[in-house]
Amino acid sequence: MNVPGELKYTDSHEWIRTEPDGTLTIGITDHAQEALGDLVFIELPAVGRKLAAREASAVVESVKAASDVYAPVAGEVVAANNEVVETPEKVNADAYANWFYRLKPGNSADVGKLLDAVAYTKLISEA
């Protein structure tokens, strides 16, 4: 299982990368896309939407199931990756190269409360 060490993670299987400008890039983990199977539809939040921590922010549908994607921290959506909406199969090919949206966090200290790669690897190995 691919779990890049430089990212943060949630127990609901989102990955988070802090960008140089302080925004957060968010996608679903390799584990999540593998569990879902071939993705056929992705719905992303609108730019400008304010999200609470752990609020459902996006939807992914596969041939097996539909699943919500949750905001890792509270903040405002500042970008959405329409490329994954148009070609959701790209997420199956490389979950970490194909982000969903970018969030300007309300409190950047909240990012420190997310799982690191070691904790996330332990979480998915126990599932």
Secondary structure, 3 states (H helix, E strand, C coil): CCCCCCCEECCCCEEEEECCCCCEEEEECHHHHHHHCCEEEEECCCCCCEECCCCEEEEEEECCCEEEEECCCCEEEEEECHHHHHCCHHHHHCCCCCCCEEEEECCHHHHHHCECHHHHHHHHHHC
